Amino acid sequence: MRTIVQLLNRRSHSVRGEQRRARRRAKTRLEILRAASSVFRKRGYASSGMREIALAADLSPGNLYHYFQSKDEILFFCQDGALDRLSAALAVARKTRGPVSARLRDLAAAHVLCVISEVEGASAHIEVDALPRAMRKAIVKKRDAYEHGVRALVAAGMRRGELRRGDAMVMTRAFLGALNWTAHWFRPEGPESVAHVAQIVADYAVGGLTGPDGRVKGSQT
């Protein structure tokens, strides 16, 4: 009996140890992504290297390679995470009841928050073409699925008379383009908070869909 108990205790300790290591690894990866995004923003993706990222993350280059094999892998991880967040926000917008215009406004705010976040945002969001072909293909597939879902919402708003009528594809791409462009000019050290910028840009982008008065009813943010 004592032997069985000892074995169970050892197994329990082993599981807890693995869980602690997994949490530490996840925390370190997040710190690396945050550091990499800062380096990409300051230097540009093409001029950034693993040595600069390691220095920003307070790691040796050798330690950095235990977590990511290349800066391409870091960029892919940032973009893949960003698209997961955007897809989750889209799922909420599609399930929520209420005016389509208000749901698009909340989705737009979430989108801007994502593209200018300190982890997935800035150059990490807009440097899709910098990825190797296989990685780029996976990201583009996710991005296209997200755009298709947003376009469906825009088309529904047009059918309901909430949005002005037009070419849903063109208007959706103009809408997303306004949101994505924030990553080019936003600076986290500027006077406006991330949340405030997200609200302003979301209002502006949805105003282009609703018409001259730019009214958005029922927004939750």
C-alpha positions as CSV (number, residue, x, y, z in Angstrom):
1,M,0.0,0.0,0.0
2,R,2.8,2.4,0.9
3,T,4.5,1.7,-2.4
4,I,1.3,2.6,-4.3
5,V,0.8,5.8,-2.4
6,Q,4.4,6.8,-3.0
7,L,4.0,6.1,-6.7
8,L,0.8,8.2,-6.8
9,N,2.5,11.1,-4.9
10,R,5.5,11.0,-7.3
11,R,3.2,11.1,-10.3
12,S,1.2,14.0,-8.8
13,H,4.4,15.9,-8.1
14,S,5.6,15.2,-11.6
15,V,2.3,16.5,-13.2
16,R,2.4,19.7,-11.1
17,G,6.1,20.2,-12.1
18,E,5.2,19.9,-15.7
19,Q,2.3,22.4,-15.3
20,R,4.6,24.9,-13.6
21,R,7.2,24.5,-16.4
22,A,4.5,25.0,-19.1
23,R,3.3,28.2,-17.4
24,R,6.8,29.5,-17.2
25,R,7.4,28.7,-20.8
26,A,4.2,30.4,-21.9
27,K,5.0,33.5,-19.9
28,T,8.5,33.7,-21.4
29,R,7.1,33.3,-24.9
30,L,4.7,36.1,-24.3
31,E,7.6,38.3,-23.1
32,I,9.5,37.4,-26.2
33,L,6.5,38.3,-28.4
34,R,6.1,41.6,-26.6
35,A,9.8,42.4,-27.0
36,A,9.8,41.3,-30.7
37,S,6.8,43.5,-31.5
38,S,8.7,46.5,-29.9
39,V,11.8,45.8,-32.0
40,F,9.8,45.3,-35.2
41,R,8.0,48.6,-34.5
42,K,11.3,50.6,-33.9
43,R,13.6,49.0,-36.5
44,G,11.2,47.5,-39.1
45,Y,10.9,43.8,-39.6
46,A,13.6,43.5,-42.3
47,S,16.2,45.3,-40.2
48,S,15.4,43.3,-37.0
49,G,17.3,40.1,-36.1
50,M,17.2,37.5,-33.4
51,R,20.0,39.1,-31.5
52,E,18.1,42.4,-31.2
53,I,15.0,40.5,-30.1
54,A,17.0,38.5,-27.5
55,L,18.5,41.7,-26.1
56,A,15.1,43.4,-25.8
57,A,13.7,40.2,-24.1
58,D,16.7,40.1,-21.7
59,L,17.7,36.7,-23.0
60,S,20.8,35.3,-24.6
61,P,20.5,34.5,-28.3
62,G,20.9,30.8,-27.4
63,N,18.1,30.9,-24.9
64,L,15.8,32.6,-27.4
65,Y,16.3,29.7,-29.9
66,H,14.8,27.4,-27.2
67,Y,11.5,29.2,-27.7
68,F,11.5,30.3,-31.4
69,Q,13.7,29.0,-34.2
70,S,13.6,32.2,-36.3
71,K,12.1,35.7,-36.5
72,D,9.8,34.3,-39.2
73,E,8.3,32.0,-36.6
74,I,7.9,34.9,-34.1
75,L,6.1,37.0,-36.8
76,F,3.9,34.0,-37.7
77,F,3.0,33.4,-34.1
78,C,2.1,37.1,-33.6
79,Q,-0.1,37.2,-36.8
80,D,-1.7,33.9,-36.1
81,G,-2.6,35.0,-32.5
82,A,-4.0,38.3,-33.9
83,L,-6.2,36.5,-36.3
84,D,-7.5,34.2,-33.6
85,R,-8.5,37.3,-31.6
86,L,-10.1,38.9,-34.6
87,S,-12.0,35.7,-35.4
88,A,-13.2,35.5,-31.8
89,A,-14.4,39.1,-31.9
90,L,-16.2,38.4,-35.2
91,A,-18.0,35.3,-33.6
92,V,-19.3,37.6,-30.8
93,A,-20.5,40.2,-33.4
94,R,-22.3,37.5,-35.4
95,K,-24.0,36.0,-32.3
96,T,-25.0,39.2,-30.6
97,R,-28.5,40.6,-31.2
98,G,-29.1,44.2,-32.1
99,P,-28.3,46.6,-34.9
100,V,-25.7,45.4,-37.3
101,S,-24.1,48.9,-37.2
102,A,-23.6,48.7,-33.5
103,R,-22.1,45.2,-33.8
104,L,-19.7,46.4,-36.5
105,R,-18.7,49.3,-34.3
106,D,-17.8,47.0,-31.4
107,L,-16.0,44.6,-33.8
108,A,-14.1,47.6,-35.3
109,A,-13.0,48.7,-31.8
110,A,-11.8,45.2,-31.0
111,H,-10.0,45.0,-34.3
112,V,-8.1,48.3,-33.7
113,L,-7.2,47.1,-30.2
114,C,-5.7,44.0,-31.7
115,V,-3.7,45.6,-34.5
116,I,-2.1,48.2,-32.1
117,S,-1.6,45.8,-29.2
118,E,1.9,45.5,-27.7
119,V,2.1,41.8,-28.7
120,E,0.4,41.1,-32.0
121,G,0.2,44.7,-33.3
122,A,2.2,47.2,-35.3
123,S,4.6,45.6,-37.8
124,A,3.7,42.2,-36.6
125,H,0.3,42.7,-38.1
126,I,1.1,44.3,-41.4
127,E,4.2,42.4,-42.5
128,V,2.3,39.5,-44.0
129,D,4.4,39.4,-47.2
130,A,7.6,39.0,-45.2
131,L,6.6,35.5,-44.2
132,P,7.9,32.4,-46.0
133,R,5.4,31.0,-48.5
134,A,3.9,28.2,-46.3
135,M,3.5,30.4,-43.3
136,R,2.0,33.2,-45.4
137,K,-0.5,30.8,-47.0
138,A,-1.9,29.8,-43.6
139,I,-2.2,33.4,-42.5
140,V,-3.8,34.6,-45.7
141,K,-6.4,31.7,-45.4
142,K,-7.3,32.9,-41.9
143,R,-7.4,36.5,-43.0
144,D,-9.6,35.8,-45.9
145,A,-12.1,33.9,-43.7
146,Y,-12.2,36.8,-41.4
147,E,-12.8,39.3,-44.2
148,H,-15.6,37.0,-45.6
149,G,-17.3,37.0,-42.2
150,V,-17.1,40.8,-41.9
151,R,-18.5,41.2,-45.4
152,A,-21.5,39.0,-44.5
153,L,-22.3,41.4,-41.6
154,V,-21.9,44.4,-43.9
155,A,-24.2,42.8,-46.5
156,A,-26.8,42.0,-43.8
157,G,-26.7,45.6,-42.6
158,M,-27.4,46.7,-46.2
159,R,-30.3,44.4,-46.5
160,R,-31.8,45.7,-43.3
161,G,-31.4,49.3,-44.4
162,E,-29.0,50.1,-41.5
163,L,-26.0,50.6,-43.8
164,R,-26.1,52.6,-47.1
165,R,-26.2,50.4,-50.1
166,G,-23.2,49.7,-52.2
167,D,-20.7,47.0,-53.2
168,A,-20.3,45.0,-50.0
169,M,-16.8,43.7,-51.0
170,V,-15.4,47.2,-51.8
171,M,-17.0,48.7,-48.7
172,T,-15.8,45.9,-46.4
173,R,-12.2,46.3,-47.7
174,A,-12.4,50.0,-47.2
175,F,-13.7,49.5,-43.7
176,L,-11.0,47.0,-42.8
177,G,-8.3,49.1,-44.5
178,A,-9.2,52.1,-42.3
179,L,-8.8,49.9,-39.2
180,N,-5.6,48.2,-40.3
181,W,-4.0,51.5,-41.3
182,T,-4.0,52.5,-37.6
183,A,-1.0,50.1,-37.2
184,H,1.0,52.3,-39.5
185,W,0.7,55.6,-37.6
186,F,-0.2,54.8,-34.0
187,R,2.6,55.3,-31.5
188,P,2.1,53.9,-27.9
189,E,4.1,56.7,-26.4
190,G,1.7,59.3,-27.9
191,P,-0.9,61.3,-25.9
192,E,-3.9,59.2,-26.6
193,S,-4.6,55.8,-25.0
194,V,-5.0,52.6,-27.0
195,A,-8.7,52.4,-25.9
196,H,-9.5,56.0,-26.9
197,V,-7.8,55.6,-30.3
198,A,-9.8,52.4,-30.9
199,Q,-13.1,54.2,-30.2
200,I,-12.3,57.1,-32.5
201,V,-11.2,54.9,-35.4
202,A,-14.1,52.6,-34.9
203,D,-16.6,55.5,-35.0
204,Y,-14.9,56.9,-38.2
205,A,-14.8,53.5,-40.0
206,V,-18.5,52.6,-39.2
207,G,-19.5,56.2,-40.1
208,G,-18.4,55.5,-43.6
209,L,-20.8,52.6,-43.8
210,T,-23.8,54.2,-42.1
211,G,-23.9,57.4,-44.2
212,P,-23.3,61.1,-43.8
213,D,-24.7,61.3,-40.2
214,G,-22.6,58.4,-39.1
215,R,-25.2,57.3,-36.5
216,V,-24.5,54.0,-34.7
217,K,-27.2,52.8,-32.4
218,G,-26.9,50.4,-29.5
219,S,-23.1,50.3,-29.4
220,Q,-21.7,48.5,-26.3
221,T,-18.4,50.4,-26.1
